[in-house]
Amino acid sequence: GTRWGVLDAPLQGLVSAVVVNGTGDDTVVYVGGRFNQWVSQSFNGIGMHDGTRWVPLGPGVGGGTVLALAVLGPELYVGGSFSTAGGTPISRLARWSQAAGWRPIGDVDGDVLTMAVAGRSVFMGGHFVSAGSRYAGRIA
Protein backbone atom coordinates (compact mmCIF):
# COMPACT_ATOMS: atom_id res chain seq x y z
CA GLY A 1 0.00 0.00 0.00
CA THR A 2 0.86 3.64 -0.03
CA ARG A 3 -0.42 4.65 3.42
CA TRP A 4 0.24 3.57 6.99
CA GLY A 5 -2.74 2.50 9.08
CA VAL A 6 -3.33 1.83 12.77
CA LEU A 7 -4.70 -1.40 14.25
CA ASP A 8 -7.04 -0.01 16.92
CA ALA A 9 -5.41 1.73 19.87
CA PRO A 10 -1.65 1.18 20.23
CA LEU A 11 -0.07 -1.46 22.43
CA GLN A 12 1.77 -0.01 25.41
CA GLY A 13 5.45 -0.99 25.22
CA LEU A 14 7.96 -2.33 22.70
CA VAL A 15 6.97 -4.38 19.62
CA SER A 16 9.99 -6.25 18.22
CA ALA A 17 8.39 -8.91 15.99
CA VAL A 18 5.40 -9.03 13.62
CA VAL A 19 4.12 -11.88 11.44
CA VAL A 20 0.92 -12.14 9.39
CA ASN A 21 -1.06 -15.31 8.81
CA GLY A 22 -3.88 -15.73 6.29
CA THR A 23 -5.35 -13.58 3.56
CA GLY A 24 -8.40 -11.37 3.16
CA ASP A 25 -10.95 -11.52 5.96
CA ASP A 26 -9.10 -14.43 7.63
CA THR A 27 -5.90 -12.43 8.19
CA VAL A 28 -4.43 -12.47 11.69
CA VAL A 29 -1.53 -10.23 12.76
CA TYR A 30 0.68 -11.56 15.56
CA VAL A 31 2.93 -9.18 17.47
CA GLY A 32 5.61 -9.91 20.04
CA GLY A 33 7.90 -7.83 22.18
CA ARG A 34 7.88 -6.40 25.68
CA PHE A 35 4.43 -4.99 26.37
CA ASN A 36 1.81 -5.74 28.98
CA GLN A 37 -1.31 -3.83 28.11
CA TRP A 38 -3.63 -2.63 25.37
CA VAL A 39 -6.11 -0.13 26.80
CA SER A 40 -7.46 -2.15 29.77
CA GLN A 41 -6.65 -5.65 28.44
CA SER A 42 -3.59 -7.40 29.93
CA PHE A 43 -0.99 -8.86 27.56
CA ASN A 44 2.35 -10.41 28.37
CA GLY A 45 4.70 -9.85 25.47
CA ILE A 46 2.55 -11.37 22.74
CA GLY A 47 -0.87 -10.92 21.16
CA MET A 48 -2.83 -11.09 17.94
CA HIS A 49 -5.13 -8.78 16.07
CA ASP A 50 -7.98 -10.77 14.54
CA GLY A 51 -9.12 -8.02 12.17
CA THR A 52 -11.40 -6.49 14.78
CA ARG A 53 -9.58 -6.40 18.10
CA TRP A 54 -6.41 -7.29 20.03
CA VAL A 55 -6.48 -10.69 21.72
CA PRO A 56 -3.90 -12.03 24.23
CA LEU A 57 -2.45 -15.50 23.65
CA GLY A 58 -3.31 -16.99 27.02
CA PRO A 59 -0.97 -15.83 29.80
CA GLY A 60 1.68 -14.93 27.20
CA VAL A 61 5.40 -14.98 27.98
CA GLY A 62 7.38 -13.80 30.98
CA GLY A 63 10.90 -13.13 32.14
CA GLY A 64 12.09 -11.57 28.90
CA THR A 65 11.14 -10.36 25.44
CA VAL A 66 9.66 -11.93 22.30
CA LEU A 67 12.15 -11.19 19.52
CA ALA A 68 11.06 -13.46 16.65
CA LEU A 69 7.84 -14.94 15.25
CA ALA A 70 7.03 -17.40 12.46
CA VAL A 71 3.84 -19.19 11.38
CA LEU A 72 3.76 -22.74 10.04
CA GLY A 73 0.32 -24.25 9.53
CA PRO A 74 -1.89 -23.63 12.58
CA GLU A 75 1.08 -22.97 14.88
CA LEU A 76 2.84 -19.78 15.86
CA TYR A 77 6.55 -20.24 16.64
CA VAL A 78 7.96 -17.80 19.17
CA GLY A 79 11.60 -17.04 19.95
CA GLY A 80 13.31 -14.58 22.24
CA SER A 81 14.83 -14.14 25.68
CA PHE A 82 11.82 -15.23 27.78
CA SER A 83 11.82 -17.88 30.53
CA THR A 84 8.12 -18.80 30.66
CA ALA A 85 5.34 -19.28 28.12
CA GLY A 86 1.76 -19.88 29.13
CA GLY A 87 2.84 -19.77 32.77
CA THR A 88 5.12 -22.80 32.30
CA PRO A 89 8.92 -22.77 32.40
CA ILE A 90 9.74 -22.72 28.68
CA SER A 91 12.96 -20.96 27.80
CA ARG A 92 13.56 -18.87 24.65
CA LEU A 93 11.62 -21.08 22.20
CA ALA A 94 7.94 -22.08 22.19
CA ARG A 95 4.96 -22.68 19.96
CA TRP A 96 1.33 -21.71 20.37
CA SER A 97 -1.91 -22.79 18.73
CA GLN A 98 -5.59 -22.15 19.41
CA ALA A 99 -6.14 -25.87 19.93
CA ALA A 100 -3.19 -26.76 22.18
CA GLY A 101 -2.08 -23.48 23.76
CA TRP A 102 1.60 -23.06 24.70
CA ARG A 103 4.09 -25.91 24.24
CA PRO A 104 7.88 -26.22 24.29
CA ILE A 105 9.82 -26.95 21.11
CA GLY A 106 13.28 -27.73 22.43
CA ASP A 107 16.22 -26.12 24.13
CA VAL A 108 18.66 -23.54 22.86
CA ASP A 109 21.44 -22.11 25.02
CA GLY A 110 20.98 -18.46 24.03
CA ASP A 111 18.42 -15.95 22.79
CA VAL A 112 16.54 -16.50 19.51
CA LEU A 113 16.66 -13.32 17.42
CA THR A 114 15.10 -14.26 14.07
CA MET A 115 12.90 -16.97 12.51
CA ALA A 116 11.86 -17.88 8.97
CA VAL A 117 9.73 -20.57 7.35
CA ALA A 118 10.67 -22.52 4.22
CA GLY A 119 8.36 -25.30 3.12
CA ARG A 120 7.56 -27.36 6.23
CA SER A 121 10.59 -26.19 8.23
CA VAL A 122 11.15 -23.35 10.68
CA PHE A 123 14.66 -21.90 10.80
CA MET A 124 16.02 -19.72 13.59
CA GLY A 125 19.11 -17.69 14.32
CA GLY A 126 20.47 -15.99 17.39
CA HIS A 127 22.93 -15.99 20.27
CA PHE A 128 22.98 -19.77 20.76
CA VAL A 129 25.65 -22.36 20.12
CA SER A 130 23.58 -25.50 20.62
CA ALA A 131 20.02 -26.51 19.80
CA GLY A 132 18.97 -29.53 21.80
CA SER A 133 22.16 -31.46 22.37
CA ARG A 134 23.63 -30.63 18.94
CA TYR A 135 26.08 -27.96 17.91
CA ALA A 136 24.16 -25.34 15.93
CA GLY A 137 26.57 -22.41 15.56
CA ARG A 138 23.84 -19.75 15.91
CA ILE A 139 21.48 -21.17 13.26
CA ALA A 140 19.15 -24.15 13.38
MISETOR-498902 format. One record per residue (C-alpha): residue in three letters; x, y, z. Coordinates in nm, 2 decimals, padded with zeros to 4 digits, m for minus. Example, Ala and Ser with C-alpha at 12.3 -4.5 7.8 and 13.67 -1.06 7.14 Angstrom:
residues 2
<atom><residuo>ALA</residuo><x>01.23</x><y>m00.45</y><z>00.78</z></atom>
<atom><residuo>SER</residuo><x>01.37</x><y>m00.11</y><z>00.71</z></atom>
This chain:
residues 140
<atom><residuo>GLY</residuo><x>00.00</x><y>00.00</y><z>00.00</z></atom>
<atom><residuo>THR</residuo><x>00.09</x><y>00.36</y><z>00.00</z></atom>
<atom><residuo>ARG</residuo><x>m00.04</x><y>00.47</y><z>00.34</z></atom>
<atom><residuo>TRP</residuo><x>00.02</x><y>00.36</y><z>00.70</z></atom>
<atom><residuo>GLY</residuo><x>m00.27</x><y>00.25</y><z>00.91</z></atom>
<atom><residuo>VAL</residuo><x>m00.33</x><y>00.18</y><z>01.28</z></atom>
<atom><residuo>LEU</residuo><x>m00.47</x><y>m00.14</y><z>01.43</z></atom>
<atom><residuo>ASP</residuo><x>m00.70</x><y>00.00</y><z>01.69</z></atom>
<atom><residuo>ALA</residuo><x>m00.54</x><y>00.17</y><z>01.99</z></atom>
<atom><residuo>PRO</residuo><x>m00.17</x><y>00.12</y><z>02.02</z></atom>
<atom><residuo>LEU</residuo><x>m00.01</x><y>m00.15</y><z>02.24</z></atom>
<atom><residuo>GLN</residuo><x>00.18</x><y>00.00</y><z>02.54</z></atom>
<atom><residuo>GLY</residuo><x>00.54</x><y>m00.10</y><z>02.52</z></atom>
<atom><residuo>LEU</residuo><x>00.80</x><y>m00.23</y><z>02.27</z></atom>
<atom><residuo>VAL</residuo><x>00.70</x><y>m00.44</y><z>01.96</z></atom>
<atom><residuo>SER</residuo><x>01.00</x><y>m00.63</y><z>01.82</z></atom>
<atom><residuo>ALA</residuo><x>00.84</x><y>m00.89</y><z>01.60</z></atom>
<atom><residuo>VAL</residuo><x>00.54</x><y>m00.90</y><z>01.36</z></atom>
<atom><residuo>VAL</residuo><x>00.41</x><y>m01.19</y><z>01.14</z></atom>
<atom><residuo>VAL</residuo><x>00.09</x><y>m01.21</y><z>00.94</z></atom>
<atom><residuo>ASN</residuo><x>m00.11</x><y>m01.53</y><z>00.88</z></atom>
<atom><residuo>GLY</residuo><x>m00.39</x><y>m01.57</y><z>00.63</z></atom>
<atom><residuo>THR</residuo><x>m00.54</x><y>m01.36</y><z>00.36</z></atom>
<atom><residuo>GLY</residuo><x>m00.84</x><y>m01.14</y><z>00.32</z></atom>
<atom><residuo>ASP</residuo><x>m01.10</x><y>m01.15</y><z>00.60</z></atom>
<atom><residuo>ASP</residuo><x>m00.91</x><y>m01.44</y><z>00.76</z></atom>
<atom><residuo>THR</residuo><x>m00.59</x><y>m01.24</y><z>00.82</z></atom>
<atom><residuo>VAL</residuo><x>m00.44</x><y>m01.25</y><z>01.17</z></atom>
<atom><residuo>VAL</residuo><x>m00.15</x><y>m01.02</y><z>01.28</z></atom>
<atom><residuo>TYR</residuo><x>00.07</x><y>m01.16</y><z>01.56</z></atom>
<atom><residuo>VAL</residuo><x>00.29</x><y>m00.92</y><z>01.75</z></atom>
<atom><residuo>GLY</residuo><x>00.56</x><y>m00.99</y><z>02.00</z></atom>
<atom><residuo>GLY</residuo><x>00.79</x><y>m00.78</y><z>02.22</z></atom>
<atom><residuo>ARG</residuo><x>00.79</x><y>m00.64</y><z>02.57</z></atom>
<atom><residuo>PHE</residuo><x>00.44</x><y>m00.50</y><z>02.64</z></atom>
<atom><residuo>ASN</residuo><x>00.18</x><y>m00.57</y><z>02.90</z></atom>
<atom><residuo>GLN</residuo><x>m00.13</x><y>m00.38</y><z>02.81</z></atom>
<atom><residuo>TRP</residuo><x>m00.36</x><y>m00.26</y><z>02.54</z></atom>
<atom><residuo>VAL</residuo><x>m00.61</x><y>m00.01</y><z>02.68</z></atom>
<atom><residuo>SER</residuo><x>m00.75</x><y>m00.21</y><z>02.98</z></atom>
<atom><residuo>GLN</residuo><x>m00.66</x><y>m00.57</y><z>02.84</z></atom>
<atom><residuo>SER</residuo><x>m00.36</x><y>m00.74</y><z>02.99</z></atom>
<atom><residuo>PHE</residuo><x>m00.10</x><y>m00.89</y><z>02.76</z></atom>
<atom><residuo>ASN</residuo><x>00.24</x><y>m01.04</y><z>02.84</z></atom>
<atom><residuo>GLY</residuo><x>00.47</x><y>m00.99</y><z>02.55</z></atom>
<atom><residuo>ILE</residuo><x>00.25</x><y>m01.14</y><z>02.27</z></atom>
<atom><residuo>GLY</residuo><x>m00.09</x><y>m01.09</y><z>02.12</z></atom>
<atom><residuo>MET</residuo><x>m00.28</x><y>m01.11</y><z>01.79</z></atom>
<atom><residuo>HIS</residuo><x>m00.51</x><y>m00.88</y><z>01.61</z></atom>
<atom><residuo>ASP</residuo><x>m00.80</x><y>m01.08</y><z>01.45</z></atom>
<atom><residuo>GLY</residuo><x>m00.91</x><y>m00.80</y><z>01.22</z></atom>
<atom><residuo>THR</residuo><x>m01.14</x><y>m00.65</y><z>01.48</z></atom>
<atom><residuo>ARG</residuo><x>m00.96</x><y>m00.64</y><z>01.81</z></atom>
<atom><residuo>TRP</residuo><x>m00.64</x><y>m00.73</y><z>02.00</z></atom>
<atom><residuo>VAL</residuo><x>m00.65</x><y>m01.07</y><z>02.17</z></atom>
<atom><residuo>PRO</residuo><x>m00.39</x><y>m01.20</y><z>02.42</z></atom>
<atom><residuo>LEU</residuo><x>m00.24</x><y>m01.55</y><z>02.36</z></atom>
<atom><residuo>GLY</residuo><x>m00.33</x><y>m01.70</y><z>02.70</z></atom>
<atom><residuo>PRO</residuo><x>m00.10</x><y>m01.58</y><z>02.98</z></atom>
<atom><residuo>GLY</residuo><x>00.17</x><y>m01.49</y><z>02.72</z></atom>
<atom><residuo>VAL</residuo><x>00.54</x><y>m01.50</y><z>02.80</z></atom>
<atom><residuo>GLY</residuo><x>00.74</x><y>m01.38</y><z>03.10</z></atom>
<atom><residuo>GLY</residuo><x>01.09</x><y>m01.31</y><z>03.21</z></atom>
<atom><residuo>GLY</residuo><x>01.21</x><y>m01.16</y><z>02.89</z></atom>
<atom><residuo>THR</residuo><x>01.11</x><y>m01.04</y><z>02.54</z></atom>
<atom><residuo>VAL</residuo><x>00.97</x><y>m01.19</y><z>02.23</z></atom>
<atom><residuo>LEU</residuo><x>01.22</x><y>m01.12</y><z>01.95</z></atom>
<atom><residuo>ALA</residuo><x>01.11</x><y>m01.35</y><z>01.66</z></atom>
<atom><residuo>LEU</residuo><x>00.78</x><y>m01.49</y><z>01.52</z></atom>
<atom><residuo>ALA</residuo><x>00.70</x><y>m01.74</y><z>01.25</z></atom>
<atom><residuo>VAL</residuo><x>00.38</x><y>m01.92</y><z>01.14</z></atom>
<atom><residuo>LEU</residuo><x>00.38</x><y>m02.27</y><z>01.00</z></atom>
<atom><residuo>GLY</residuo><x>00.03</x><y>m02.42</y><z>00.95</z></atom>
<atom><residuo>PRO</residuo><x>m00.19</x><y>m02.36</y><z>01.26</z></atom>
<atom><residuo>GLU</residuo><x>00.11</x><y>m02.30</y><z>01.49</z></atom>
<atom><residuo>LEU</residuo><x>00.28</x><y>m01.98</y><z>01.59</z></atom>
<atom><residuo>TYR</residuo><x>00.65</x><y>m02.02</y><z>01.66</z></atom>
<atom><residuo>VAL</residuo><x>00.80</x><y>m01.78</y><z>01.92</z></atom>
<atom><residuo>GLY</residuo><x>01.16</x><y>m01.70</y><z>02.00</z></atom>
<atom><residuo>GLY</residuo><x>01.33</x><y>m01.46</y><z>02.22</z></atom>
<atom><residuo>SER</residuo><x>01.48</x><y>m01.41</y><z>02.57</z></atom>
<atom><residuo>PHE</residuo><x>01.18</x><y>m01.52</y><z>02.78</z></atom>
<atom><residuo>SER</residuo><x>01.18</x><y>m01.79</y><z>03.05</z></atom>
<atom><residuo>THR</residuo><x>00.81</x><y>m01.88</y><z>03.07</z></atom>
<atom><residuo>ALA</residuo><x>00.53</x><y>m01.93</y><z>02.81</z></atom>
<atom><residuo>GLY</residuo><x>00.18</x><y>m01.99</y><z>02.91</z></atom>
<atom><residuo>GLY</residuo><x>00.28</x><y>m01.98</y><z>03.28</z></atom>
<atom><residuo>THR</residuo><x>00.51</x><y>m02.28</y><z>03.23</z></atom>
<atom><residuo>PRO</residuo><x>00.89</x><y>m02.28</y><z>03.24</z></atom>
<atom><residuo>ILE</residuo><x>00.97</x><y>m02.27</y><z>02.87</z></atom>
<atom><residuo>SER</residuo><x>01.30</x><y>m02.10</y><z>02.78</z></atom>
<atom><residuo>ARG</residuo><x>01.36</x><y>m01.89</y><z>02.46</z></atom>
<atom><residuo>LEU</residuo><x>01.16</x><y>m02.11</y><z>02.22</z></atom>
<atom><residuo>ALA</residuo><x>00.79</x><y>m02.21</y><z>02.22</z></atom>
<atom><residuo>ARG</residuo><x>00.50</x><y>m02.27</y><z>02.00</z></atom>
<atom><residuo>TRP</residuo><x>00.13</x><y>m02.17</y><z>02.04</z></atom>
<atom><residuo>SER</residuo><x>m00.19</x><y>m02.28</y><z>01.87</z></atom>
<atom><residuo>GLN</residuo><x>m00.56</x><y>m02.21</y><z>01.94</z></atom>
<atom><residuo>ALA</residuo><x>m00.61</x><y>m02.59</y><z>01.99</z></atom>
<atom><residuo>ALA</residuo><x>m00.32</x><y>m02.68</y><z>02.22</z></atom>
<atom><residuo>GLY</residuo><x>m00.21</x><y>m02.35</y><z>02.38</z></atom>
<atom><residuo>TRP</residuo><x>00.16</x><y>m02.31</y><z>02.47</z></atom>
<atom><residuo>ARG</residuo><x>00.41</x><y>m02.59</y><z>02.42</z></atom>
<atom><residuo>PRO</residuo><x>00.79</x><y>m02.62</y><z>02.43</z></atom>
<atom><residuo>ILE</residuo><x>00.98</x><y>m02.69</y><z>02.11</z></atom>
<atom><residuo>GLY</residuo><x>01.33</x><y>m02.77</y><z>02.24</z></atom>
<atom><residuo>ASP</residuo><x>01.62</x><y>m02.61</y><z>02.41</z></atom>
<atom><residuo>VAL</residuo><x>01.87</x><y>m02.35</y><z>02.29</z></atom>
<atom><residuo>ASP</residuo><x>02.14</x><y>m02.21</y><z>02.50</z></atom>
<atom><residuo>GLY</residuo><x>02.10</x><y>m01.85</y><z>02.40</z></atom>
<atom><residuo>ASP</residuo><x>01.84</x><y>m01.59</y><z>02.28</z></atom>
<atom><residuo>VAL</residuo><x>01.65</x><y>m01.65</y><z>01.95</z></atom>
<atom><residuo>LEU</residuo><x>01.67</x><y>m01.33</y><z>01.74</z></atom>
<atom><residuo>THR</residuo><x>01.51</x><y>m01.43</y><z>01.41</z></atom>
<atom><residuo>MET</residuo><x>01.29</x><y>m01.70</y><z>01.25</z></atom>
<atom><residuo>ALA</residuo><x>01.19</x><y>m01.79</y><z>00.90</z></atom>
<atom><residuo>VAL</residuo><x>00.97</x><y>m02.06</y><z>00.73</z></atom>
<atom><residuo>ALA</residuo><x>01.07</x><y>m02.25</y><z>00.42</z></atom>
<atom><residuo>GLY</residuo><x>00.84</x><y>m02.53</y><z>00.31</z></atom>
<atom><residuo>ARG</residuo><x>00.76</x><y>m02.74</y><z>00.62</z></atom>
<atom><residuo>SER</residuo><x>01.06</x><y>m02.62</y><z>00.82</z></atom>
<atom><residuo>VAL</residuo><x>01.11</x><y>m02.34</y><z>01.07</z></atom>
<atom><residuo>PHE</residuo><x>01.47</x><y>m02.19</y><z>01.08</z></atom>
<atom><residuo>MET</residuo><x>01.60</x><y>m01.97</y><z>01.36</z></atom>
<atom><residuo>GLY</residuo><x>01.91</x><y>m01.77</y><z>01.43</z></atom>
<atom><residuo>GLY</residuo><x>02.05</x><y>m01.60</y><z>01.74</z></atom>
<atom><residuo>HIS</residuo><x>02.29</x><y>m01.60</y><z>02.03</z></atom>
<atom><residuo>PHE</residuo><x>02.30</x><y>m01.98</y><z>02.08</z></atom>
<atom><residuo>VAL</residuo><x>02.57</x><y>m02.24</y><z>02.01</z></atom>
<atom><residuo>SER</residuo><x>02.36</x><y>m02.55</y><z>02.06</z></atom>
<atom><residuo>ALA</residuo><x>02.00</x><y>m02.65</y><z>01.98</z></atom>
<atom><residuo>GLY</residuo><x>01.90</x><y>m02.95</y><z>02.18</z></atom>
<atom><residuo>SER</residuo><x>02.22</x><y>m03.15</y><z>02.24</z></atom>
<atom><residuo>ARG</residuo><x>02.36</x><y>m03.06</y><z>01.89</z></atom>
<atom><residuo>TYR</residuo><x>02.61</x><y>m02.80</y><z>01.79</z></atom>
<atom><residuo>ALA</residuo><x>02.42</x><y>m02.53</y><z>01.59</z></atom>
<atom><residuo>GLY</residuo><x>02.66</x><y>m02.24</y><z>01.56</z></atom>
<atom><residuo>ARG</residuo><x>02.38</x><y>m01.98</y><z>01.59</z></atom>
<atom><residuo>ILE</residuo><x>02.15</x><y>m02.12</y><z>01.33</z></atom>
<atom><residuo>ALA</residuo><x>01.91</x><y>m02.41</y><z>01.34</z></atom>
